[in-house]
Amino acid sequence: MTISDLTHSKVDPVSPKINWARVDEADNFAETVKLYRQGKYDEDSFRRFRLQHGAYGTRMTSDYAMVRVKLPAGEIYPKQFEKLSKLSEQYSIGSA
């Protein structure tokens, strides 16, 4: 392997690779939140579930949460980063 092999990757750096297992994980999270809001999921079970998936409550109030984003190997594409930024601005309470 040469330096040029490292700098001229054949992988398109702009297009994210879709890992369908992660899409299923996100769908499962959304469905569990929906069930919890409908009262079909008890609070203790939901707390364990959301903590395992990176959604942490705050001590300020139960209305707010901190969400950690999974970035396998620290890899994030520009379009993903832009979307994350927009979501952060949209849902932030401006306390950070």
N, CA, C and O of each residue as an XYZ file, in Angstrom:
384
protein
N       0.844     -1.171      0.000
C       0.000      0.000      0.000
C       0.891      1.236      0.000
O       1.875      1.310      0.736
N       0.535      2.191     -0.826
C       1.305      3.431     -0.920
C       0.495      4.587     -0.344
O      -0.686      4.439     -0.031
N       1.141      5.724     -0.210
C       0.460      6.926      0.273
C      -0.690      7.302     -0.661
O      -1.754      7.709     -0.196
N      -0.486      7.169     -1.970
C      -1.560      7.529     -2.904
C      -2.773      6.612     -2.746
O      -3.902      7.029     -3.003
N      -2.545      5.370     -2.325
C      -3.678      4.479     -2.064
C      -4.529      5.011     -0.916
O      -5.751      4.857     -0.919
N      -3.891      5.627      0.047
C      -4.608      6.161      1.198
C      -5.323      7.461      0.874
O      -6.406      7.716      1.401
N      -4.742      8.282      0.021
C      -5.331      9.584     -0.269
C      -6.360      9.538     -1.380
O      -7.196     10.437     -1.472
N      -6.329      8.534     -2.217
C      -7.281      8.422     -3.319
C      -8.185      7.217     -3.098
O      -8.104      6.219     -3.814
N      -9.028      7.329     -2.112
C      -9.925      6.232     -1.775
C     -10.966      6.036     -2.870
O     -11.444      7.001     -3.466
N     -11.305      4.800     -3.124
C     -12.333      4.492     -4.110
C     -13.732      4.636     -3.514
O     -14.719      4.578     -4.247
N     -13.831      4.821     -2.210
C     -15.119      5.004     -1.553
C     -15.555      6.450     -1.734
O     -14.765      7.371     -1.528
N     -16.805      6.650     -2.119
C     -17.344      7.997     -2.285
C     -17.496      8.634     -0.902
O     -18.310      8.163     -0.108
N     -16.738      9.690     -0.589
C     -16.780     10.279      0.746
C     -18.043     11.088      1.013
O     -18.300     11.450      2.161
N     -18.833     11.380     -0.006
C     -20.007     12.223      0.161
C     -21.265     11.405      0.424
O     -22.167     11.878      1.116
N     -21.346     10.207     -0.106
C     -22.544      9.384      0.035
C     -22.413      8.424      1.210
O     -21.537      7.559      1.212
N     -23.285      8.574      2.218
C     -23.216      7.656      3.352
C     -23.616      6.242      2.955
O     -24.466      6.031      2.090
N     -22.980      5.286      3.610
C     -23.349      3.887      3.416
C     -24.523      3.601      4.356
O     -24.451      3.904      5.546
N     -25.575      3.033      3.838
C     -26.741      2.755      4.670
C     -26.571      1.394      5.323
O     -26.410      0.378      4.648
N     -26.609      1.393      6.634
C     -26.573      0.154      7.396
C     -28.008     -0.103      7.844
O     -28.493      0.532      8.780
N     -28.678     -1.025      7.183
C     -30.097     -1.244      7.441
C     -30.365     -1.715      8.863
O     -31.474     -1.528      9.365
N     -29.397     -2.313      9.519
C     -29.585     -2.702     10.921
C     -29.790     -1.460     11.778
O     -30.573     -1.484     12.728
N     -29.096     -0.382     11.452
C     -29.257      0.861     12.210
C     -30.604      1.513     11.916
O     -31.195      2.136     12.798
N     -31.089      1.377     10.694
C     -32.413      1.897     10.356
C     -33.462      1.149     11.174
O     -34.385      1.761     11.712
N     -33.323     -0.156     11.268
C     -34.241     -0.954     12.086
C     -34.173     -0.534     13.550
O     -35.197     -0.474     14.231
N     -32.970     -0.243     14.031
C     -32.797      0.193     15.419
C     -33.522      1.517     15.661
O     -34.176      1.686     16.689
N     -33.409      2.448     14.725
C     -34.091      3.739     14.849
C     -35.605      3.556     14.807
O     -36.330      4.190     15.572
N     -36.079      2.694     13.917
C     -37.517      2.411     13.840
C     -38.018      1.797     15.145
O     -39.098      2.143     15.622
N     -37.238      0.891     15.719
C     -37.600      0.264     16.988
C     -37.667      1.308     18.106
O     -38.570      1.270     18.941
N     -36.716      2.234     18.118
C     -36.714      3.287     19.132
C     -37.970      4.147     18.995
O     -38.641      4.435     19.986
N     -38.287      4.558     17.760
C     -39.475      5.391     17.521
C     -40.750      4.666     17.947
O     -41.639      5.270     18.548
N     -40.840      3.392     17.643
C     -42.022      2.605     18.012
C     -42.141      2.480     19.530
O     -43.244      2.559     20.070
N     -41.024      2.287     20.220
C     -41.048      2.168     21.678
C     -41.465      3.484     22.321
O     -42.221      3.481     23.292
N     -40.984      4.608     21.796
C     -41.397      5.922     22.302
C     -42.904      6.095     22.110
O     -43.599      6.576     23.005
N     -43.394      5.707     20.956
C     -44.830      5.802     20.664
C     -45.644      4.983     21.669
O     -46.647      5.462     22.198
N     -45.209      3.750     21.927
C     -45.909      2.892     22.888
C     -45.867      3.489     24.294
O     -46.853      3.426     25.027
N     -44.736      4.062     24.666
C     -44.614      4.691     25.984
C     -45.587      5.861     26.108
O     -46.268      6.006     27.123
N     -45.647      6.687     25.077
C     -46.554      7.847     25.105
C     -48.016      7.420     25.146
O     -48.862      8.158     25.651
N     -48.317      6.250     24.627
C     -49.683      5.721     24.663
C     -49.983      5.010     25.982
O     -51.093      4.521     26.192
N     -48.986      4.957     26.870
C     -49.174      4.305     28.156
C     -49.051      2.792     28.108
O     -49.438      2.113     29.059
N     -48.523      2.255     27.024
C     -48.398      0.803     26.859
C     -47.021      0.280     27.269
O     -46.731     -0.905     27.101
N     -46.186      1.148     27.796
C     -44.816      0.788     28.199
C     -44.591      1.452     29.546
O     -44.706      2.673     29.647
N     -44.275      0.690     30.579
C     -44.138      1.290     31.905
C     -42.877      2.157     32.003
O     -41.918      1.968     31.254
N     -42.898      3.096     32.927
C     -41.841      4.102     33.028
C     -40.460      3.517     33.327
O     -39.472      3.957     32.739
N     -40.374      2.540     34.223
C     -39.070      1.949     34.550
C     -38.461      1.212     33.361
O     -37.262      1.327     33.105
N     -39.277      0.462     32.641
C     -38.777     -0.252     31.455
C     -38.341      0.730     30.380
O     -37.315      0.538     29.729
N     -39.135      1.793     30.199
C     -38.784      2.784     29.188
C     -37.498      3.515     29.567
O     -36.673      3.814     28.704
N     -37.328      3.801     30.849
C     -36.106      4.473     31.304
C     -34.879      3.631     30.955
O     -33.903      4.150     30.414
N     -34.926      2.342     31.261
C     -33.812      1.451     30.916
C     -33.582      1.424     29.404
O     -32.444      1.477     28.939
N     -34.669      1.341     28.650
C     -34.569      1.290     27.190
C     -33.909      2.550     26.637
O     -32.971      2.465     25.845
N     -34.398      3.721     27.054
C     -33.852      4.963     26.492
C     -32.403      5.184     26.920
O     -31.615      5.714     26.137
N     -32.035      4.797     28.124
C     -30.647      4.938     28.567
C     -29.721      4.054     27.740
O     -28.608      4.461     27.408
N     -30.170      2.857     27.409
C     -29.364      1.953     26.580
C     -29.211      2.463     25.153
O     -28.311      2.040     24.427
N     -30.095      3.372     24.758
C     -30.058      3.900     23.397
C     -29.576      5.353     23.335
O     -29.737      6.011     22.308
N     -28.987      5.858     24.422
C     -28.338      7.162     24.385
C     -29.224      8.362     24.638
O     -28.813      9.484     24.341
N     -30.425      8.179     25.175
C     -31.306      9.305     25.500
C     -31.347      9.443     27.021
O     -31.885      8.584     27.720
N     -30.778     10.523     27.515
C     -30.631     10.723     28.948
C     -31.527     11.854     29.421
O     -31.556     12.923     28.810
N     -32.261     11.627     30.508
C     -33.085     12.673     31.092
C     -32.210     13.701     31.788
O     -31.027     13.466     32.037
N     -32.810     14.850     32.099
C     -32.073     15.881     32.823
C     -32.685     16.048     34.204
O     -33.806     15.605     34.455
N     -31.956     16.676     35.076
C     -32.478     16.923     36.418
C     -33.307     18.201     36.456
O     -34.006     18.468     37.434
N     -33.224     18.997     35.375
C     -33.991     20.244     35.324
C     -35.491     19.948     35.352
O     -36.233     20.482     36.176
N     -35.906     19.101     34.447
C     -37.318     18.773     34.287
C     -37.424     17.499     33.461
O     -36.491     17.144     32.740
N     -38.530     16.827     33.561
C     -38.688     15.590     32.790
C     -38.999     15.861     31.320
O     -39.042     14.930     30.516
N     -39.216     17.127     30.961
C     -39.541     17.483     29.571
C     -38.319     17.532     28.665
O     -38.469     17.556     27.443
N     -37.122     17.547     29.222
C     -35.913     17.711     28.425
C     -35.023     16.482     28.538
O     -35.057     15.756     29.532
N     -34.236     16.269     27.511
C     -33.318     15.136     27.506
C     -32.063     15.497     26.731
O     -32.073     16.389     25.883
N     -30.993     14.797     27.033
C     -29.766     14.899     26.256
C     -29.691     13.621     25.428
O     -29.923     12.525     25.938
N     -29.369     13.773     24.161
C     -29.288     12.617     23.278
C     -27.862     12.486     22.763
O     -27.298     13.439     22.225
N     -27.293     11.320     22.927
C     -25.964     11.044     22.374
C     -26.135     10.334     21.045
O     -26.965      9.435     20.903
N     -25.346     10.748     20.085
C     -25.452     10.201     18.737
C     -24.372      9.149     18.534
O     -23.207      9.377     18.858
N     -24.762      7.999     17.999
C     -23.792      6.944     17.706
C     -23.073      7.273     16.403
O     -23.710      7.486     15.372
N     -21.766      7.313     16.455
C     -20.940      7.523     15.264
C     -19.901      6.412     15.220
O     -18.799      6.577     15.741
N     -20.236      5.290     14.608
C     -19.273      4.190     14.539
C     -17.956      4.648     13.923
O     -17.931      5.214     12.830
N     -16.882      4.399     14.628
C     -15.529      4.798     14.214
C     -15.409      6.310     14.053
O     -14.476      6.787     13.407
N     -16.339      7.072     14.631
C     -16.285      8.528     14.539
C     -16.592      9.061     13.154
O     -16.282     10.212     12.847
N     -17.198      8.235     12.316
C     -17.427      8.603     10.917
C     -18.786      9.280     10.745
O     -19.822      8.723     11.107
N     -18.760     10.496     10.184
C     -19.994     11.212      9.870
C     -19.783     11.948      8.552
O     -18.733     12.551      8.330
N     -20.775     11.894      7.691
C     -20.678     12.523      6.379
C     -21.218     13.951      6.446
O     -22.027     14.261      7.320
N     -20.784     14.819      5.540
C     -21.217     16.225      5.583
C     -22.736     16.405      5.639
O     -23.223     17.209      6.434
N     -23.482     15.690      4.828
C     -24.944     15.838      4.839
C     -25.534     15.383      6.173
O     -26.500     15.971      6.659
N     -24.955     14.338      6.761
C     -25.420     13.868      8.065
C     -25.116     14.917      9.133
O     -25.939     15.174     10.012
N     -23.940     15.515      9.051
C     -23.548     16.527     10.028
C     -24.451     17.752      9.919
O     -24.851     18.324     10.933
N     -24.773     18.155      8.686
C     -25.672     19.293      8.485
C     -27.052     18.998      9.074
O     -27.643     19.860      9.726
N     -27.565     17.799      8.852
C     -28.870     17.414      9.394
C     -28.838     17.394     10.915
O     -29.778     17.862     11.558
N     -27.784     16.866     11.493
C     -27.627     16.840     12.942
C     -27.600     18.257     13.502
O     -28.201     18.534     14.540
N     -26.906     19.143     12.814
C     -26.838     20.542     13.227
C     -28.220     21.191     13.204
O     -28.595     21.895     14.142
N     -28.975     20.953     12.134
C     -30.324     21.533     12.020
C     -31.256     20.990     13.101
O     -32.035     21.744     13.684
N     -31.181     19.692     13.368
C     -32.008     19.106     14.422
C     -31.638     19.672     15.790
O     -32.510     19.939     16.616
N     -30.343     19.852     16.021
C     -29.877     20.414     17.290
C     -30.415     21.824     17.484
O     -30.875     22.177     18.570
N     -30.356     22.623     16.432
C     -30.874     23.990     16.520
C     -32.391     23.995     16.698
O     -32.924     24.802     17.460
N     -33.080     23.106     16.005
C     -34.539     23.060     16.052
C     -35.061     22.654     17.429
O     -36.046     23.216     17.908
N     -34.412     21.688     18.062
C     -34.930     21.145     19.313
C     -34.183     21.601     20.563
O     -34.532     21.196     21.672
N     -33.176     22.427     20.402
C     -32.392     22.887     21.541
C     -33.165     23.910     22.368
O     -33.993     24.655     21.843
N     -32.883     23.933     23.667
C     -33.457     24.971     24.521
C     -32.447     26.093     24.734
O     -32.690     27.022     25.503
N     -31.319     25.997     24.050
C     -30.318     27.054     24.097
C     -29.504     27.110     25.375
O     -28.957     28.161     25.709
N     -29.413     26.009     26.090
C     -28.691     26.035     27.366
C     -27.256     25.551     27.265
O     -26.509     25.638     28.240
N     -26.856     25.047     26.115
C     -25.502     24.505     25.986
C     -24.511     25.590     25.634
O     -23.320     25.314     25.485
